[in-house]
Amino acid sequence: MLRLPPFAYVAPSSVEEVVEALHTHGPDAMIVAGGTDLYPNMKRRQFEPKVLVGLANVPELRAIRGTPEAGLTVGAGATLREVSAHPVIQEHYYAVAKAAGLVSTTPLRNMGTIGGNLCVDPRCNYYDMPFPWRKAVGFCMKKDGDICLVAPGSPRCWALSSSDIAPVSLALEAKLRLIGPQGTRALEANDFYRDDGIEYLTKERDEILTEIQLPPAKGLRTTYWKLRRRGSFDFPILGVAAALTMDDGTVTRARLALGAVASRPEEVVEAREFLEGKEPTEADVHAVAEAAFELAKPLDNADGHFYWRKRMVRPYVQGALKELLRMGPPESWPREYN
């Protein structure tokens, strides 16, 4: 049995107290909300904090407020179950509800939070193993070692972004609100991530993610397609998030983002060129899928052969876009392997 290492637990009752605790305890402290990723990592000795700053007593972090007309604000502490079941999110921000509902299993969605999923630690087959296994094979640079076991000649870590909500936040161009000792700041979701398996967030250590701001939903169509080994529980080995704003059949705004193909979610910027300002054809959809295929560069650090994971980008992008563009009956869309 893997056991948690010893740690102290503090339970602030406000965001300001959370920031103060993080600042006071410095590098020894980590935030815990649902703990569905943190606690397993602590058991495997990937994380070894001496102090956990719990968010359970900060109710303001769980609020979901706003309107589809003006935009919706989702507290980072809202659970994945609350997000996936929220009627406004289901109707107007379908990709958010769907992505949240596809994370892990029901008990873990009852605990895990949307903010925790946005910040989830990148994964790798060589890293997400118990301490004795990692010691026997040789530690990697992400923890205790000095080389990347996926790409030994690389100067950086190639652990894989495994968040379901992250590519959706890019596709929606959501804004993320952070609070730290220096005050409050807002980031575009795209600016929240670095393409590095270790330093993967631009969030400072003593900052806390407090909310996700979703844009107005007029004319908005969104979806999320997830590839994984099993139909539940597993992390994504490919995520495709698509968001189109439609005006009488014409695409006025198009955003497409991929998850689990790099150390950060990646936007397929060609979607703007091929889809915006027109009523897209199947040729346009195929062109976007080809651009996404070229962008995706998965490595041998997750379930499934990396080349097969790359090949699946084309049908998943086509399926997601055809779903939003209502191209043919649903049974004609490429199959979504959930």
C-alpha positions in Angstrom: 0.0 0.0 0.0 1.3 3.5 -0.9 1.0 5.9 2.0 1.0 9.6 2.2 4.1 11.3 3.7 3.6 13.4 6.8 2.4 17.0 6.3 0.7 19.8 8.0 -2.8 21.0 6.9 -4.1 24.5 7.1 -7.6 25.5 6.2 -8.0 29.2 5.4 -11.5 30.7 5.1 -10.8 33.3 2.4 -8.8 33.7 -0.8 -6.6 36.4 1.0 -5.8 33.9 3.7 -4.9 31.3 1.1 -2.4 33.7 -0.5 -1.0 34.6 2.8 -0.4 31.0 3.8 1.3 30.2 0.4 3.5 33.2 0.8 4.3 32.4 4.5 5.3 28.8 3.9 7.0 29.4 0.6 8.2 26.4 -1.5 7.1 23.9 1.3 3.4 24.6 0.6 1.0 23.4 -2.0 -2.7 24.1 -2.6 -5.2 21.2 -2.3 -8.8 21.4 -3.5 -10.2 17.9 -4.4 -6.8 16.3 -4.1 -7.6 13.7 -6.8 -4.3 14.3 -8.5 -2.2 15.7 -5.7 -2.7 12.9 -3.1 -1.7 10.1 -5.6 1.4 12.1 -6.6 2.3 12.5 -2.9 1.9 8.8 -2.4 4.3 8.2 -5.3 6.7 10.9 -3.8 6.4 13.0 -6.9 5.2 15.9 -4.7 6.6 16.2 -1.2 5.0 19.3 0.4 5.4 19.9 4.1 2.2 22.0 4.2 -1.1 21.7 2.3 -3.3 24.7 2.0 -6.8 23.5 1.8 -9.5 25.3 -0.1 -12.6 23.5 1.3 -13.5 26.4 3.6 -13.4 29.1 0.9 -17.0 29.0 -0.5 -16.5 31.9 -2.8 -14.3 29.7 -5.0 -17.3 27.5 -5.9 -19.6 30.1 -7.2 -21.0 30.0 -10.8 -22.5 33.3 -11.8 -23.4 35.4 -14.8 -25.6 34.9 -17.9 -25.0 33.5 -21.3 -25.7 37.0 -22.8 -22.9 38.7 -20.7 -20.7 35.7 -20.1 -20.4 33.2 -17.3 -17.9 33.1 -14.5 -17.1 29.7 -13.0 -15.3 29.5 -9.6 -12.1 27.5 -9.8 -13.3 25.5 -6.8 -16.5 24.3 -8.5 -16.4 20.5 -8.7 -16.4 18.8 -12.1 -19.7 17.3 -11.3 -21.2 20.7 -10.5 -19.8 22.0 -13.8 -20.9 19.1 -15.9 -24.4 19.2 -14.5 -25.0 22.9 -14.5 -28.0 23.6 -16.9 -26.6 26.9 -18.3 -23.2 25.4 -19.0 -24.8 22.3 -20.6 -27.0 24.4 -22.9 -24.7 27.3 -23.8 -21.1 26.0 -23.1 -21.5 22.3 -24.0 -17.8 21.6 -24.5 -17.1 22.7 -20.8 -19.9 20.5 -19.5 -18.8 17.6 -21.7 -15.1 17.8 -20.9 -15.8 18.1 -17.1 -18.1 15.1 -17.4 -15.5 13.0 -19.1 -12.8 13.4 -16.4 -12.1 10.2 -14.5 -15.0 8.6 -12.7 -18.1 9.8 -10.8 -16.6 9.7 -7.3 -13.6 11.6 -8.4 -15.7 14.2 -10.3 -17.5 14.7 -7.1 -14.2 15.7 -5.5 -12.1 17.2 -8.3 -12.4 20.8 -9.3 -12.4 22.7 -12.6 -9.4 24.7 -11.4 -7.5 21.6 -10.4 -8.1 20.1 -13.8 -6.8 23.3 -15.5 -3.6 23.0 -13.4 -3.2 19.3 -13.4 0.4 18.1 -13.5 1.6 16.9 -16.9 1.9 13.1 -17.1 4.4 10.6 -18.5 4.7 6.8 -18.4 8.2 7.2 -16.9 7.1 9.7 -14.2 3.7 8.5 -13.0 5.0 5.4 -11.3 5.7 4.5 -7.7 9.0 5.6 -6.2 10.6 2.1 -6.2 9.9 1.7 -9.9 11.3 5.1 -10.8 14.3 4.4 -8.6 15.0 1.1 -10.4 14.6 2.4 -13.9 16.5 5.7 -13.2 14.8 8.9 -12.1 13.8 11.4 -14.8 14.4 15.2 -14.8 10.8 15.9 -13.7 11.7 14.5 -10.3 15.0 13.5 -8.8 16.9 12.9 -12.1 18.6 14.9 -14.8 17.5 13.4 -18.1 14.2 13.0 -20.0 13.6 9.3 -20.4 11.3 9.9 -23.3 13.9 12.0 -25.2 17.3 11.5 -23.4 19.1 14.0 -25.6 16.6 16.8 -24.9 17.3 19.6 -22.4 13.7 19.8 -21.4 10.9 17.6 -20.0 8.3 16.2 -22.4 5.6 15.2 -19.9 2.2 15.4 -21.5 -0.6 18.0 -20.8 -3.5 15.8 -19.6 -6.1 18.3 -18.8 -9.6 18.0 -20.4 -10.6 21.5 -19.5 -7.4 23.2 -20.8 -8.0 22.8 -24.5 -11.6 23.8 -24.1 -10.5 27.0 -22.3 -8.2 27.8 -25.2 -11.0 27.2 -27.8 -13.4 29.5 -25.9 -10.6 32.1 -25.3 -11.6 32.0 -21.6 -9.9 34.4 -19.2 -8.4 33.1 -16.0 -8.3 35.2 -12.8 -5.3 34.9 -10.5 -4.7 36.4 -7.1 -1.3 36.6 -5.4 0.7 38.8 -3.1 1.1 41.4 -5.9 -2.6 41.6 -6.4 -5.0 40.4 -9.1 -4.4 39.7 -12.7 -6.3 38.1 -15.6 -4.7 35.9 -18.3 -5.9 34.6 -21.5 -6.1 30.8 -21.2 -3.5 30.5 -24.0 -1.0 32.5 -21.9 -1.5 30.3 -18.8 0.5 27.4 -20.2 4.2 26.8 -21.1 5.4 24.1 -23.4 7.5 22.5 -20.7 6.7 19.4 -18.7 8.1 20.8 -15.5 7.4 24.6 -15.5 4.1 24.1 -17.3 2.2 27.1 -15.9 2.8 30.8 -15.9 1.1 31.0 -12.5 3.5 32.0 -9.7 4.0 29.6 -6.9 2.1 31.9 -4.4 -0.8 32.7 -6.7 -4.1 31.0 -6.7 -6.4 30.5 -9.7 -9.8 31.8 -8.5 -12.2 31.8 -11.5 -12.6 31.0 -15.2 -14.4 33.7 -17.2 -16.4 32.3 -20.3 -17.4 34.7 -23.1 -20.9 35.6 -24.2 -22.6 32.6 -25.8 -24.6 34.3 -28.6 -24.2 32.2 -31.7 -21.7 29.9 -30.0 -21.4 26.2 -30.7 -18.8 24.1 -28.9 -17.8 20.5 -28.4 -15.1 18.3 -27.0 -13.9 14.9 -28.3 -11.7 12.8 -26.1 -9.6 9.7 -27.0 -8.5 7.4 -24.2 -7.8 3.7 -23.7 -11.0 2.9 -21.7 -14.4 4.6 -21.9 -14.0 6.0 -18.4 -11.4 6.8 -15.8 -8.4 7.3 -18.1 -6.6 10.5 -18.9 -6.9 11.8 -22.5 -4.3 10.7 -25.0 -5.9 13.2 -27.4 -8.4 15.9 -26.8 -10.1 18.1 -29.5 -11.9 21.2 -28.4 -13.8 23.2 -31.0 -15.7 26.5 -30.8 -17.5 28.2 -33.6 -19.6 31.4 -33.6 -22.2 31.2 -36.3 -24.3 33.9 -37.9 -27.0 32.6 -40.3 -24.7 29.7 -41.5 -21.5 31.7 -41.7 -18.7 31.1 -39.3 -17.7 34.5 -37.8 -15.2 33.1 -35.3 -13.4 29.7 -35.3 -11.1 28.3 -32.6 -9.7 24.7 -32.4 -7.4 23.4 -29.7 -5.7 20.1 -29.1 -4.9 18.5 -25.8 -2.5 15.7 -24.9 -0.3 16.2 -27.9 2.4 18.3 -26.2 3.3 19.6 -22.7 0.7 22.3 -23.1 -2.7 22.5 -25.0 -2.1 23.8 -28.6 -4.3 26.0 -30.7 -4.7 25.1 -34.4 -4.5 28.6 -35.7 -5.2 27.5 -39.3 -8.8 26.9 -38.2 -9.3 30.7 -38.4 -8.0 30.9 -41.9 -10.0 28.0 -43.3 -13.3 28.5 -41.5 -13.9 32.1 -40.7 -16.0 34.3 -43.0 -17.5 31.5 -44.9 -20.0 28.6 -44.9 -17.3 25.9 -44.6 -17.3 22.9 -47.0 -15.9 19.4 -46.3 -12.7 20.4 -48.0 -12.3 23.2 -45.5 -12.8 20.8 -42.6 -10.3 18.4 -44.1 -7.8 21.2 -44.5 -8.1 22.1 -40.8 -7.8 18.4 -39.8 -4.6 18.2 -41.9 -3.2 21.3 -40.2 -4.0 19.8 -36.8 -2.3 16.6 -37.8 0.9 18.5 -38.7 0.8 20.3 -35.4 0.4 17.3 -33.2 3.7 15.7 -32.2 3.0 13.1 -29.5 5.8 11.1 -28.0 6.0 7.6 -26.5 5.0 8.8 -23.0 1.3 7.8 -22.8 -1.1 5.0 -23.6 -1.1 3.8 -27.2 1.5 4.0 -29.8 2.5 7.6 -30.5 2.0 7.4 -34.2 -1.5 5.9 -33.8 -2.3 8.8 -31.5 -1.1 11.2 -34.1 -3.2 9.5 -36.9 -6.3 9.9 -34.7 -6.0 13.7 -34.8 -7.5 13.8 -38.4 -10.8 11.9 -37.7 -11.3 13.5 -34.3 -10.9 17.1 -35.7 -13.2 16.2 -38.6 -15.8 14.7 -36.3 -15.8 17.7 -33.9 -16.1 20.2 -36.7 -18.8 18.3 -38.6 -20.8 18.0 -35.4 -20.7 21.8 -35.0 -21.3 22.5 -38.7 -24.2 20.0 -38.8 -22.6 18.3 -41.9 -24.8 15.3 -42.6 -26.6 13.2 -40.0 -24.9 12.3 -36.8 -24.3 8.8 -37.9 -22.2 10.1 -40.8 -19.7 11.9 -38.5 -16.5 10.0 -37.7 -16.9 7.8 -34.7 -15.9 9.4 -31.3 -13.9 6.7 -29.4 -15.0 7.5 -25.9 
